[in-house]
Amino acid sequence: MSTKKVKSDHPKIKIDNSLEQYKGKVVFKEKFDLANKMLKITGLPKSLKKHP
């Protein structure tokens, strides 16, 4: 079996399906809470706010 090199700008990645067990769960609760606190204080950057 031979492999063929393909010139690409995107790296090839393989997704580990064992990570599905964490889907929908907060793994780092402390960091999540800190991030929410910081967002409440500073708010979102103007570029991320939705325009009406």
Secondary structure, 3 states (H helix, E strand, C coil): CCCCCCCCCCCCCCCCHHHHHHCCCCCCHHHHHHHHHHHHHHCCCHHHCCCC
